[in-house]
């Protein structure tokens, strides 16, 4: 079982009375600096569990769910009745299934980070949603801030992250935490905390081992200068917290108006109560013994709630640079990542790794290996379930289902719509995987280095049979802009980006009724309409090619591309080649030169000729390939040699071989 399905299964269990339970999955972040790919782990973990929860269905009689069936049977409820109750409740908005992303804009600026100008020192202790954003030099940009009516520091760092989320298919409801304070949503929890100071102090001290100062108070008011630093609470009487700030000014804060905030260890369980959170993953620092999750569970009792189910996730490290940190500046941003890595590969990085497994993110050679692994799995799914599947061990069968789910959760659009976890998805997953299977990341990277013009790449792919006439039709309809789901019908390209779901819904009452049924799975009306419209139609297999080529060209031009993989096609014999060739290679090169003159010029026949001539002369294939790599690339390794030679003209290859023959003969 895929890890997302395992979590969804536990979330989907009925309550003690057999009733379906709300599912509210939460992720959150403090926008103190540029968001990085490490932040994507938390939000993608949540999003994949959300997809799994939305699509989960308990199958009567399935051995995995006997416990559920037993619980329900004792209450006189069948699984079918229970699932029907869920659908009805969700359709009537009586049962929540939601994914929220909480932006901690009420948190203070803690210090002047390396990417900020020293003038930000005046804003230390001020809330991130109430200070100006940095300009290109890191100085406060007051014009954009416009006295609080424009873009804030928090907005500045959140905006590119939201754009990145859309590119990878993540669409949570975004919650501005500062707005929640200003709207009075925290008032009840703040009041409870302010009336139970000693009890909360004991919880934090006993659970975490931290000794709190005598003047500690479970609410941090904003002082007269806008900072929460150095503000001492002098009393509380609902709804006001009285204080004296670091300037000696006395004042009071109204807990209903966002004039302060709860400390983190208290704020976290307060957010659980306010938003009805039932599930929230957290980093290993929060999940450590005595960490904020442990104290949060105890404080949640004061708020008359149970702590949500949790899951500890490991960090993502930038290879060679340690764990990423927004405040330190040791990051690679999501938008930067998506400029050089296809979104499916970014999602696959998370989908393939259990949350508790540490990830080293490598934008160099390991990226090629990751993409190759993704392609191999796609190919297996396109080839279909093994004929001897029933004779495989249970472990092997489960591995097959997990692989289906890994690829399914890697797709930008939720192709698992309305299906059972890992069951009945095979066709949809194979359709999505066929795009990558047809033209691999590695092969596209090879072509991008050989051809500066995209048209030459499309021509090469046509020659090799990797794309067909449908791709030409797509290019006529925008080409580079096609990066979403589409299908071709009657020589017309139907793209999700251009789909008018409102017009489609209003066209037929029967259509509206069928889409309403899909709403029972908590799918947006737009998504339900698209799935209804495209259902049963032949989906295209090359929709992402222009986008993927663009990311690969960006990768080639970036400092992240590994120099060892950069191709340097030689036009004459290099000094390195001469040092690694000797007279014993002459006979093989002459025979290969002759053979290549008459064969069909494609990678299959070229590879066959290279291997056959080596076998005849009892030369090891490794030695033969290294010899040719030196001649063609001036190095002893490279991508598949036959693919490289097939993209070169026959004359250029023959001339290079002849140059080597001449040098060895002289």
N, C-alpha and C positions, 0 to 999 in steps of 0.2 A: 504494500500500500504506500502510495506517495505520501510524504510528510504532510502536505496540505490537506489531503483527504483524511488522514488520521486525526488531525486537529479538528476538521469539519465534522467528522463523525462524533467526536466527544462534545462539540458544541451543539450538535443537533439532537442530543438525547432529550427525551421528554422529562418534564418535571415530575415531582413525586405524585402529583394528581393525574399524570398522564397528559397534561396539557403541553402544547408546543411552547417553546421558550423564545423570547426575543434574542436576537443576535446582533450586537453592536460591536464591531471590531474597530479598534482605535490605534492610530500611530501618531507620533508627535515629534516636534523638533524645536529647538531654540534657534532663531535666525540670527545668530551672532556673527556669521560670516558666510562665505560662499558655501553652498551645499555641495557635497561631494558624493561620489558613487557609494561610499559607505552608508550614506543615508538611504540610498535606494534599497539596501538590504532590508531594513525595517519595513519600509512602505511596500516593497514588492512581496515580502513575506506575508504581510497583512492582506494585500490584494489577492494573492493566490489562495489564501485561506477563505477570503470572501467569495471568490469564484467557486471554490469547492463547496462552500456552505450553500451558495445559491443553487448549485446544480446537484446537490446531494439528494439521493433518494434511497430509502431503506428498502431492501428487497426481501420480501417475505420468504422465510425458509433458508435464507443465506446463513451459513454457519457462523459468519463473522458477527451477525446481529441477533443471535439467539437471545442474548441478554435483553435487548430492546423488546423483542417479541414477547419474552416472558414477562417483563414489567408491564407491558400494555395488556397482555392477556389476563393478568391478575385484576386489571381494572375493567375488563370486559370490552377492550378496544382493540380492533385489528390494526395492523400496520397501514392497510389501505385507508381505513377511516381516519387514522391519525394524519396521514399525508394529505388527505382531502381537507381536513380541518386546517392544516397549515396553509394550503392554497387559498381557502376561503378567507381566513384571517388576514393574510397578506393582501389579498385583493381588496379587502375592506379597510386597509390601513390599520388593522387592529393588532398586527404583529410585525415587529420591526426586523428588518434585515438590512443593516447599514454599515458602511465603511466610512469612517471619518478621519480626517487628518488635522490635528490640533497644532496650530502655530503659536508658540509661546512668546507672543509679542509683548506680554506684560513683564517679561524677565528684564532685569537691568543690564546695561553695558557694564561688564565687570572690570575691564581694563582697556588700555589703548593697545589694540592688537597690532602686529607687525605691518599689516596692510593699511593701517589708518594713520592719518596725520596726527601729530602731537596735539593739535587743537581739539581733538576729541576728548582730551582729559577733562574738559569742563562738563562732559556728559556722563562721566562715570557715575553709576548708581541710578541713572535715568532709564526709564523703560524704553525698550527698543522700538515700540510703536509710537513713541512720542519724541523722537529725535530725528534730525535730518539725515538723509542718506549720504554716503560718500560720493565725491566726484571722481573723475579718472585719476586724480592725484591723491586720493584718500582723504581729502579735506571735506568738511561739512558743506553740502550743496543746499544752501538756504533757499535758492530760487525754486528748486524742485519740491522742497518741503512746504513752502508757501504757508508758513505759520500753522502747520498742522493740517492744512486743507489739501495738501498734495501728497507726494510719495514719502513715506517714512523710511527709516533705516531698515526696519523689518520687511517692508514692501520691496525694497531694493534687492534684498537677497532671496526673498520668496519668489518673485516673479519669474526668473529664469528656471527655477526648480519646477514650477507649475508647468511651464512650457515643456520641460523635459518629461514630466509625468504624462502629458498628453501624447508625446511621441512614443512612449512605451505602453500606451493603453491603460494608464492608471487614472481613474476619474473619481476620487473620493469627494465627499462633502468637506470643504475646507472650513475649519472653525478658527476664528480669530479670538485668541484667549483674552486679549485686552478688551475686546468688544463684549465678551461675556461678563467681565468685571463691571464694565460701564453700564451694561444692561441690568445689573443687579442679580444675575444668575448665581453668583457665588455668595450672595448675602446670607442665606440660611446656614451654609457651611462655615462661613466666617464667624457668624454669631455663635454657633456651637463651639468652635475652636476657642473663641475669646472667653467663653464661659467655662471652659474646661482646661485652663492653662496647666494646672498641676498634673492632671491625668495625662495630657499629651506629653508634657515634659518627662514623666515617668516612662511612658512608652518608648520615646526616643532614646532615653538614657539606658533603659534595661535591654532593649532590642539591639540597638546599634553600638552601645558602649560609649557613646559620646557624652561628655559632660557639658551641659548648657550653662551659660552665664546666669547670674541671679536675675538680671534685668531682661532675660530672654522673653519674647512674647510671640505667640503664633500668628502675628500679622505684621507686615512691614508697611507702614504708612509712607506716603510721598510727602517730603518736607517742603518748606517754603520755596526752596530753590529748584524743585522738581526732582531731587535725588532722594533715594531711599536709604542711602548710606548715612550712618551716624544719627539716625532718628530714634529717639528713645520714647517708648510708650509710657505714659504716666497714668492712664486709666481707661476704662471702657464702660460705656452705658449706651445700649443700643439706641440708634444705629451709629454712634460716634466713637472713634478711637482717639483719645487725646494724646498729644505728643509734644516733645521739645526736640527741635532739629539741631544739627551741628553748628548752626549760626546763632543758637540761643533763642530762636523764634519759637513761640508756643502756638499750637494750632490743633485742629481736629480734622479727622477724615471720616467721611460718610462711607460706610462699607457697601452701600447700595450703588455707589456712583463710580467705582473704579479708582478711588483715591488711595490705592495701595494694593498689596497682594499678599497671598498666603505664601509662607516658605514652601519650598519644593516638596518636602516630605509630607506636608499636610495638603498642599494643593493637588497632588496626584490623586489621592483618594477622593478629594472633592470633585475633581473632573469625572471620576468614575460615576459618582452620584448624579451630577448635573446632566451628563450625556447618556446615562444608562449603559455604560460600557460593560460588556460581558466577556470581552477578550482583548488582551493587549500584550504583544511581545515587548521585550525590553532587553537592553544590553546587559552583558555579564556583570558590569559594575553595579547596576541596580538590582540584579538577581543574586548577588553574593550574600552570604550569611550576614545578617545585620544591615543589609542594604535597604534602599528606599522601598522595595516591594515588601519586605518583611515588616517594616514599620507601617507601611500603607495598609496592610491587611488588618493590623490592630486598630489603626485610626478609623478605618472604614466602619468598624463596629459602632463608633461614636456617631457616625452619619447614618446609622441604621441600614447599612447595605453590606453585602458580601463582596469581597475583592473579586475582580474578574479572573477567569482562567488566564494563565500567563505562559510564556515560552521565552526562555533565555536564548538569545542569539549571539553568535561570535562576531568579532570585528572583521572588516575587510581592510587589508593592508595594501598600500601601494608598494609593489615589489621593490625592495632595496631601500625603502624610505620609511618603513614602519607604519603603525596605525595612522589613518588619516584624521586630521583635526581641522575644522573650519577656522577656529580661533588662532591656530598656529600658522595656518596657510599651507600646510602639507596636504594638498588636495589635487584631485583632478575632477573638475565639475561635471555633472551629468550632461549638460549640453555639449561640453567639450568631448566627453566620451561618445555621445551619439553622433558627433561629427565624424568620428573615425571607426565606430563599431555599429553594425546593424542592430536595431533594437531587439530583434529576436535573440541575438547572441547575448546581449546584456541580460535579458530575462532568463535565458538558459543558464547563465552563470549562477543565478539564484535558484532556479527551479531544480537543478541537478544536485545541489548541495544541501543536506540537512542543516537547519538553522544553527545547530550547535557546532558545525564544522567551520573552522577558520578558513578564510579565503584570501589568497594572495592574488591581487589583481595585477596582471601583467599585460601592458599594451604592446609588448614586443612579440618575440617568437612564440610565447605561450598562447597568445591570442590566435595564432594560426592553428595551434594544436586544439584549442577549444572549439574553433569553428569547424575543424576537421571532425572532431568527435560529434558535434551537432549534425554535420552532414551525414556521417556514417549511420547515426540513429535514424535520421530522416529516410535514408535509403532503405534501411531495414523495414520501416513502416510502409514505405511505398511498395516494396516487394511483397508485403502482406504477411499475415500470420503464418508461421512455419506449418508445413503440412502435417508434421508429427506433433503438433501442439499438445494434443490430448495425452501423448505418451511422455511428455516432458515432466520433470519433477514439479511439485507444487512451488518450490523456490524459483525454478526457471519460469514458470507461468506467471508468478507474481512479478518477477523482474521484467517480463514483457509488458505487463499492465503498467508498471511504474514508468517504463520507457515511453509508453504512449502518453502518460500524464505529463512527464517532463517536457515533451515536445508540445503537448496541448497548452500547458501553462506558459510556454515560451512565446506563444503567438500574441501579437499586439491586440487583435480582436479575439473576443471570447468565443472560440469555436466549440466549446463544450456546452453551449446554450441548451438548457433543458435536458441534458443527458445524465445518465448514471455515471458515477466516477469510474473512468477507465472502461466502461462497458458501453458499446454502441458508438464510441467516438472514432473507431478505427478509420472509417472513410473520411471523416472531416479532418482528422489529423494527417492522413496520407495526402489529402488535397493540399493542405497547408505546407506539408513537408516537401511536396514535389517541386516547388519553386527552388528551394535550396539544393535539393537532390540533383536537379537538372543542371545547374551551374554552381559549382562549389565556390566557397570563399577563396580558397587557395588558387583555383584556376582563374578566377576573376582578377585576383591580385597579380597573377602572371601576365594576363593580357593587358592590364592597366599599365604595367611597366614597359610592355613592348609597343603599345599603341597609344600615342597621345590623343588621337581622335576617337571619340566614342563610336562613330560610324564604322570604323575599321574593326572594332570589337564586335559589334552586332554582326558584321559580315563574317568574322571568324566563327562566331557561335552558330550562324546559319550553316556554314560549311561543315561544321562538326555535327550538325543535327541537334544541337542543344536547345535551339529555339526554332519556332516555325512561323507560318504566315500570320498567326494571331498576334505575334509580337509586332509585326509591321503595322497592323491595324491599330494597336495600342499607341504606337509612336505617332501615328497620324492624329491621334486624339490627345496629344499633350505630352506623351513620353515621360519627360523628367518629372512631371507633376503627378504621375500615377504611382502612388505608394500605399494605396489602401486596397480593400477587397473590391473585386470587380468580377464581372463575367461577360462573355460575348454571346449575343443571341441575335440571329438574323443580321450579322455583320455590324451590329451596333454594340459599342462598349457601354456597359452599365457600371458606373462607379459609385461606391458608397458616399464619396465626397459630394457627388452631384445629386444624390437621391433626395427627392422632395417627399418626405414621409407624410406630411400633412395632406398633400394632394392625393397621395396613394390611399391613405386611410379613408378619405371622404368619397372615394370613387365607388365604394360598394359596402353595403351594410354587412354582408357576409364576411368580407375581409376584416372589417372592424371587429366583428365577433370573434373571429379566429385569433386576431392579434390580442384581444382582451384575454383570451385563454393563456397566451404566452405571458401576459402580465402577472399571472399567478406565480411565475418564477421570479418575480421582482426584477424584471427587465424593463428598462425604459421603453416608452412607447415608440421612440425612434428606432431603438435596437430591435424591438419586436417586429416593427414594420419591415425593417431591412431583412431580417431572417425569413419573414414570410414571403417577401418579394423574391429573394434569391433562392429560396428553397427548391431543390430539385433541378436547378439550372447548372450548367457546366461552368465551374469556376475556372478562371484563367490560371496559368502556371508560371507566368513571367512578370507578375505585377510589381514585384519589388526590385527587379533587375536595375532599372535606372537609379533608384535610390541607393541600392547596395554598391553600385559602381561609384557613385558620388562619394560615399563614405570611404571606400577603398582609396580613391584618389586623394582624399583629405589625409588619410592615414599615411600614404606614401610621401606626402609633402610635409608631414609633421615630424617632430623630433622623436616620436614614439616608434617609428618604423625601424625594425632591427637592421642594421647595416649588413649583417651577414646574409640577409635575405634579399638585399637589393641586387637586381640583375644588372650586369654590365656586359652586354653582348659585344664580343670582340670583332674587330674588322680585320685584324692581322694577328699573327702569333705573338703572344706576350712573352716577356722574359720569364715569368713564372711558369708558363707552359713548357718552355724550352728546358728549364731546370728539372721538370718532372717527366720528360719524355726521353726515351733512348732508342737506339737502333733496333732493339727487339720489338718495338711497337710498329715498325715500318710496314711489315707484311700485313698486319691487321688493318692499318689505316688505308693501305692501297686497296685491299679487298673491299673494305667498307665503302671507299670512294667509288669504286666500280659498281657495287650493289645499289647504292643510293641513286645512281644515275637513271635507273630504269624502273624503280618501284613506284607504286601509287603513293603520292605525297600526303600521307596522313600519319597521325601518331601511332596507330596500330602497326602499319607496315614498316615505319621507321624503327620502332622498338624491336620488331621481329628481325629486321636486318641487322641491327646492332648486336642482338643476342646470338643470332645464328652464326655470324662471322666470328664472334668470340669463341663459340662452342667448337667450330671447325678447327680453330687454331689453339684450342685448349688454354684459352686465356680466361681467368676468372671474371665473372660479370662485374664484380666490384672494381677490379682493376680496369676493365674496359670502360666502365662508366666514369671513373675518376679521370682517366686519360682524356675522355671527350669533354668532361666538365672543364678541365684545364684549357683545352683548346677553345671552347665556346665562351666560357664565363671567367676564365683566369682564376679559378678556384676549384677545389676538389669535391664540391658538393653543390646542390641546387635543387630546384623543383624537378618534377619528372622530365627527364632529358628529352624524351620523344615529343612531349608537349611543346617544349621550347623550340626544338628543331622544326616541328610542323608549322610553327608560326613564322619561322624565318623562310626566306625564299630558298628554293633548292640550290640556285646558283651561289648564294651567299654561303651556304653550308659547304658545298663542294669546294669553293674557293678557300675557305678556312682549312679544310682537310688537305687541300693541295699545298697550301703554304706550309703546313706541318710536315707533309711528305718531302717537300723540297728542302726544308731545314735539316731533316734527318738524313737526307740523301747526300747532302753536301759535305 
